[in-house]
Amino acid sequence: MRLGLVMAEVGSGLRRNASMVVSVVLVTFISLTFVGTAILLQMQINQMKGYWYDRAQVAVYLCTDTDTTGNCTGAKATEDQRDQVQAQLASSTLKPYIEKTYYEDQDQAYDRFKQQFKDSPATEFVKPEYLNETFWVNLKDPSQADVLVESLSKVAGVQSVVDQRGYLQPIFNLLNASSYTAIGIASLMLVAAVLLIATTIRLSAFSRRRELGIMRLVGASNRFIQTPFVLEGVIAAAIGAVLAGGAIVAVVWFFVRNYLAQRFSGTAFIGMGDAAVVVPAVIVIGVLLAGVSAFIAIRRYLRV
């Protein structure tokens, strides 16, 4: 097979169908950008889960004077009840699960509340006695929080035992839903790109039907006839895929690393290493889909 002749045919086909080629590039670019973004979003979710779940604490809230929930009867937890909770945490049953524990009294809880809600008018109405004394527990394995919940929930003077991971799960569910939505949109866009590539190839073949007839008459092989059309689809999709890769790198560098990471320094974010994994995968996906769809389209056309 003469490579120069094949590439000349490819160039001719790209020039003849320039508008369709631009359409393929744009649709491929948009769809693969969605694909890459969805993959990065899922990687970010998994990274945040690992980061925040490891830092999530179990809070053992003690009764206040106004509590009637849990084991509370409208009386503040006594010193003996507080000592009993502390003894449980230090017992041989629970100690192997615990990394560290610290106690927060009502005044400390009030100071923390004022810091967290310093711009809220609620700080004017809340008093220290309204807030719970709390044992904050860091676990060696946060997934074993149920052990503490079961052991301490029925202890006298305990209002509730709360695994803070429960507060994080709705956020991660929302992020997962966003990721799946992006994947769904990307899938639809990829289908559109595949159909557009197939249509472009068939139009390109139709515009050169006389040349193809002559090639067949002189004994040109199917491989020689099909290759330029397949390369046309692959080249157009490859351009879109490379542009999508550039967009993904730009999103990670400018938006994630230089915006989000600067403003939320306490959160773990994906980096350029993750982008370096995603970009080649996105390009390979685009090129493979284009090659397969173009090959199927030209084979079906030549059988007509």
Buried (B, 14 or more C-beta within 10 A) or exposed (E): EEEEEBEEBBBBBBEBBEEBBEBBBBBBBBBBBBBBBBBBBBBBBEBBBEBBBEEBBBBBBBBBEEBEEBBBEEBBBEEEBBEBBBEBBEEEEBEEBBEEBEBBBBEBBBEEBEEEEEEEEEBEEBEBEBBBBBBBBBBEEBEBBEBBBEBBBEBBBBBBBBBBBEEBEEEBEEBBEBBEEBBEBBBEBBEBBBEBBBBBBBBBBEEBEEEBEEBEEEEEEEEBBBBBBBBBBBBBBBBBBBBBBEBBBEBBBEEBBEEBBEEEEEEBBBBEEBBEEBBEBBBEBBBEBBBBBBBBBBEEBBEE
